[in-house]
Amino acid sequence: MRISIIDAFTDRPFAGNPAGVCLLEPGDWPEERWMRQVARELNLSDTAFVRPLPPGTGEAEWAVRWFTPVTEVPLCGHATLAAAHALRSRGLVGDKPVRFGSLSGVLIALPGPEGMISLDFPAGHPEPAEVPADLAEALGTPVLACRHDAGLDILLAELRSEHAVRGLAPDLAAITRQRARGVLVTARAEAPADGYDFVSRYFAPAAGVPEDPVTGSAHTVLAPFWAERLGRTRLTGYQASARGGLVRCELRGPAGDRPGAPGAGGWERVLLSGRAVTVLDGQLSASAAG
């Protein structure tokens, strides 16, 4: 059974966000317990398990599931980018779009020039929320405002400056006690000429991810949040973790008459674009392959 470690949202090794990619044989999913064990053994923020689907079974040709070291998650951007990169690198999909069936519906990975891959994901809906009384203490800095995305259960906290985001040293035990799967902090870029419009960091210790290096799914929440403030549908975010990475975002499609949404009623989809680099490619031993 083929397994890889791939750095996503970067064009160089040992940067961006590393993801495990386990390419399964055709057939049913293996036991969930085994997938959890593999993800725990790799100990990366997420591992994608990918299996081919029989022709004519639906809108997707591949199925994907994502596991952190402790839990399954409903959506993961960087591991999906890594999975698409793995399939292209192995000559299994050519230069055509890759359609993945997932817990979040059909996700499409679109090939671009020079190794770029764009992920067509559902846009998040960050709704205004009260700032939790203990959030500023947990983060160690004042919070200007909060939003909550119910679909991903992410609490988005706007901070006063890029400097505040970059210098954050949160109390992870206190973050775990927040009523959300993860806490996402963000601020406007101080120097947009550097090539990005906003910065962010993402902490999900309760899901086994103390700090995620570059979080594609979080940018489905960040893109509509910053589009509302900056008045543009094409944005670039920089996730300011120790490894760091750029995520190019493009919002598409009105989402109808959802109250409080920006523009003509919000957005249905967001394209998240980046590159990926394989750093390890191997085979699970027979004793570990389940």
N, C-alpha and C positions, 0 to 999 in steps of 0.2 A: 504494500500500500504506500503510495507516494505521499510525502509530506515535505513542506517547504516553510521557511521563514522568509518573509518578504517585507521590506521597508516601504511603506506607503506614504503618499503625499511628499515625496522627495525624489530627486534625481541622482542621489549619491548614497552609498551604503552608510549604515550606522547613523542615519538621521531620520526624520519623519517618525512614523509610528510602525513598529514591527508587528506583524500579524502572522499567526500560523495558518497554513492552508493545507487541509487534508483532503485529497481527491479520492473519493470512494468509488467502488465498482457499482455497476447498475444493480438496481434492486431496492429493497426497502431500507429505511434508515437502520443503522446498527443500534444496539441498546444505548439509551441515553446515558446510563451510568458509565459506559465505556467512553463516550464522547466527553463527558465531564472529566474523566481520568486523564485523557489525552490533553485536554485544555489545561488541567492542573499541572501536568508534567511539563508542558511547554512554559507555563507561568508567564505568558504574555497577556496584555490587556484583553485581547480577543483572539480566538481561533475559529476559522471558518471551515465547516464541513460541507463539501460540495459533491453532489451525485448527479449523474445524467438521468434525464427523464425519458421515458419511451416516446417515440415520435407520435405526434397527434394527440397528446394527452392534455393539452391546454395551451396557454399563451407562452409558457416558458419551456426552454430546453434543458435547464439545469435547476436543481433545488439547492438552497443554501440555508444553513443554520449556524448561529454564532454563540460561542460560549466564552465567558470570562473564566478565570480560575475557580469561581464559586457558583456561577449561575448562567442560565441561558438568557439572552437579551433579544428584544423584538426587532432591533435595527442596529446595524453597524456599518459605517461608511468605509473606514480604512481597510477592514478585512474583506469587504466586497470588492474594493479596488484591487487588493492583493489577489483575490480569487480570479478576477478577470485577467489580471496580468499573468497569473500562472497558466490559465487556459490558453491565452494567446502565445505565451512563451513555449508551450508544449505542442503548438500547432493543432489544437483541438477545436478552435473556433475560427481560425483565419482572421480576416479583417472585418468581419461582420459584427453587428451588435450582439451582445450576450444578454439573454433574458433569464433572470433568476426568479424562481418562485420562492417566497419567503413568508414569514409571519406578518410582514408589512406589505403584502401584495407582490405584484410583479415589479421587479427592479431591473432597469436596463443599463448596461455598461456600454457606452458608445466609444468606439476607437477614434483617436485623433492623430494628428501629425506628431512625429518625433516621440512616440511612446506615450503621448497624453491619453488619458482615459477620463471620460465624463460619465458620472453616475446620475441617472434620472431617478430621483427619490421623491417621495411625498413631502411637501413643505410642512413645516411645523406651524403650530398656532399658539404662539406665546401670549397668553392672556394676562392682563394686569393682576397683580397679587399683592397682598399685604407683605411688608418686609417683616420676617419673623423677628421677634424681640431679641433672640440670642444670635442672629446671623452675623451681625457686625463683630461681636465678640469672637465668634468661631473663626471668622476670616481675619480678624485683627486689623480691620480698616472700616471706615464708614461705607454704607451702602446707599446709593442715591435712589434706586427704585428696583422693584422686582417684577418679573413675569414668571408664569408657570406654564409649561407645556404638558398637558395631561397625557397625550399619547405616549411620550417618552418618559414622563414623570421626571422632568428636568426643571430645577429651579434656576432661573436666570437672574443674576444680580449685576446691576450696572454700577461700576465704580467710577470714581471721580477723574481718573487719569490712567494713561498707559503705564506710567511709572508705578502706580498703585497695583495694577495687575501683575506686572513683572516682578515686583518686590514682595508679593504675597507669600506668607509662611503660615498657612492656616492650621488650626487645631483639628487634625483629622478625626479624632474621637468625637469632637463636637459636631463636625460635618456629618458624621455617621448618624447623629441624633436628629438631623433635619428631616422633615417629612417629605422627602423626595429621594429618588434613586440616586441622583447626583446633583452637584451644585456647579453651575457654569458662571464664571465671572467674565466681564467684558468691559471695554472702554474704547472710545474713539482713538484712532491712531494720532499720535502727536506730530508725525511727519509723513503725510500721505505720499510724498515724493519717494519714500523708501519702498513703495510698491504694494502697500496694503492699506485698507480703510479702517480696520478695527483690529483689536487684539483680544485674545481670550485665553482662559485656562479652565480645565475641567477636572473636578474631583469627584470620585465615586467610590470611596473606601468600602461602603456597605456592599458593593458589587465586586469587591476584590481588586479594585483599581484605585489605588491611592491618588495618583494623578495620571491621566491619560495623555500621552505625548501629543497626538494630533487626532481630533475626534470628528470624523465626517458627519455622523448623525447630529452632533451638536450644532453643526453649521446649517442644518435644516431649520433650526430654531433661530440661530444668529442672523441668517440672511433676511428673513422678513422683519426681524427686529430692527436691523440697521437700514434696511430699505425704507422703512417708515421715517427714520430720522434723516437720512441722507438724500432721499428722493431719487434713488437710482435702483435699477433692478440688476445691475452687474456690479459685483463687489468682490473684493479679495480680503480674506481674513488671515491673520497670522496667529497661530496658537503658540504662545510664548512659554512653552515648557522647556526643560533642559535640552531636549533634542530639537524641538521646534519644527514648524512646517507651514507652508502656504496652502490655502484652500481657495480656489476660484469658484465663485457662486454666481448663478444666474437664475432668477426667478421667472417662472412661466405660468401663464394661464390664470384667469380670474377664478376665484373659488365661490362665486355666487354672492348671495346677500348675507354672508356671515356678519353679524353686527360688530362694529368696532374695528373692522379690518382696514388696512391702508388701501389707498387707491380705489380701484373699482371693485372692492370687495375681497381683497386678499389674493392669495396665490395657491394654486393646486400643486405645483411641482417645483423642484429646485434642482438645477444641474450643479454637481460638485465635481470639479476637475482637478486632476493632479497626475503625477507619474509614480512609478514604483520600481523597485530594484530588488532582485532576488539575492539574498545573502547566504542561504543554505538550502540545498536541495538533496533529499535523501529518501530512504525507504524505512518504514517501520519494520522492526524485526517480526518474524513469524509469531513469537511469543506475545508481542504487544499488539498484534493486528486484530485481536478479538476473534 
